Amino acid sequence: MGVKPQQQCDGGSRPIADLASLKLHWQQVSMTKLLQIVATDVLYYHDADERAFFEWLDRMAFVADYHGEVRDLFINLNRSPTDDDMWEIIGFCRRYGVNMAQLAKFETPENTVWLRDNTMIWHREIFGSLSEANGD
């Protein structure tokens, strides 16, 4: 009276019909997190400042959508950021105090030279100190 593997449950009430589709689902979830920035506890100094924050988000061509949960705003991107996108993201994050360490995941062979330039003001905010980057 065994249960066939494709009829097992995933811990919830729905059966796993197709392991390949489940794997695809988790790959999509992982990709979404890769193309996502989380803004936590953003401080607005005035109603106009909050409006400017969301207007800026709405003007960014690479932002697909965003939604808030408690203190976090999840900003989903519709593509990997280009160099110009990265400059804008860096400016946006610095202006509104968004944790810039999460931008390290957008490093590519094309942008690594300027992004990792340790003379740039954002280097420590994205990659930590030189000793941290070297594992010291």
LUMTOR-599984 format. One line per 8 residues: number of its first residue (from 1); their letters; for each residue x, y, z of C-alpha. Coordinates in steps of 0.1 Angstrom, whole numbers, plus 5000, padded with zeros to 4 digits. Layout:
N
NUM> a> X:Y:Z ~ ...
//
This chain:
136
1> mgvkpqqq> 5000:5000:5000 ~ 5029:5023:4993 ~ 5026:5058:4978 ~ 5043:5064:4945 ~ 5070:5091:4946 ~ 5051:5114:4923 ~ 5022:5112:4947 ~ 5041:5121:4979
9> cdggsrpi> 5033:5154:4995 ~ 5057:5183:4998 ~ 5049:5189:5035 ~ 5017:5207:5027 ~ 4985:5193:5014 ~ 4994:5193:4977 ~ 5011:5163:4961 ~ 5044:5167:4942
17> adlaslkl> 5032:5158:4907 ~ 5064:5166:4888 ~ 5098:5169:4904 ~ 5111:5188:4874 ~ 5084:5215:4877 ~ 5092:5218:4915 ~ 5129:5222:4906 ~ 5120:5249:4881
25> hwqqvsmt> 5099:5266:4907 ~ 5128:5268:4931 ~ 5152:5280:4904 ~ 5127:5308:4897 ~ 5124:5317:4933 ~ 5162:5318:4936 ~ 5165:5340:4905 ~ 5139:5363:4919
33> kllqivat> 5160:5368:4951 ~ 5191:5374:4930 ~ 5173:5401:4911 ~ 5160:5418:4942 ~ 5170:5445:4965 ~ 5155:5448:5000 ~ 5151:5483:5015 ~ 5146:5480:5053
41> dvlyyhda> 5135:5508:5076 ~ 5140:5536:5051 ~ 5139:5569:5068 ~ 5119:5597:5051 ~ 5125:5632:5063 ~ 5093:5647:5048 ~ 5062:5635:5029 ~ 5079:5649:4998
49> deraffew> 5109:5628:5005 ~ 5088:5596:5006 ~ 5071:5606:4974 ~ 5105:5613:4957 ~ 5116:5578:4968 ~ 5087:5560:4951 ~ 5088:5583:4921 ~ 5125:5574:4916
57> ldrmafva> 5117:5537:4919 ~ 5089:5541:4893 ~ 5112:5558:4869 ~ 5139:5531:4870 ~ 5135:5511:4838 ~ 5150:5480:4854 ~ 5126:5479:4884 ~ 5098:5454:4876
65> dyhgevrd> 5078:5460:4908 ~ 5080:5463:4945 ~ 5060:5454:4976 ~ 5063:5460:5013 ~ 5061:5436:5042 ~ 5063:5450:5077 ~ 5096:5471:5076 ~ 5109:5457:5043
73> lfinlnrs> 5103:5469:5008 ~ 5112:5442:4983 ~ 5123:5457:4950 ~ 5123:5432:4921 ~ 5144:5439:4890 ~ 5133:5429:4856 ~ 5169:5423:4844 ~ 5205:5421:4856
81> ptdddmwe> 5216:5457:4861 ~ 5237:5474:4834 ~ 5266:5496:4843 ~ 5243:5527:4841 ~ 5217:5509:4862 ~ 5244:5501:4888 ~ 5254:5538:4891 ~ 5217:5546:4896
89> iigfcrry> 5212:5518:4922 ~ 5243:5530:4941 ~ 5231:5566:4942 ~ 5196:5555:4952 ~ 5208:5532:4980 ~ 5233:5558:4993 ~ 5206:5585:4993 ~ 5180:5564:5012
97> gvnmaqla> 5203:5544:5034 ~ 5195:5510:5018 ~ 5220:5483:5027 ~ 5245:5483:4999 ~ 5262:5450:5007 ~ 5235:5433:4988 ~ 5247:5450:4956 ~ 5278:5428:4955
105> kfetpent> 5257:5401:4939 ~ 5254:5423:4908 ~ 5292:5423:4902 ~ 5301:5410:4867 ~ 5333:5406:4847 ~ 5322:5438:4828 ~ 5318:5460:4859 ~ 5342:5445:4884
113> vwlrdntm> 5370:5470:4876 ~ 5351:5501:4885 ~ 5328:5485:4910 ~ 5357:5471:4931 ~ 5377:5503:4928 ~ 5387:5507:4965 ~ 5391:5545:4960 ~ 5354:5548:4953
121> iwhreifg> 5332:5560:4982 ~ 5309:5530:4980 ~ 5336:5503:4980 ~ 5334:5497:5018 ~ 5296:5498:5018 ~ 5294:5471:4992 ~ 5324:5449:4998 ~ 5335:5458:5034
129> slseangd> 5370:5468:5043 ~ 5400:5456:5025 ~ 5409:5432:5054 ~ 5374:5418:5053 ~ 5375:5413:5015 ~ 5408:5394:5019 ~ 5394:5372:5047 ~ 5416:5387:5074
//
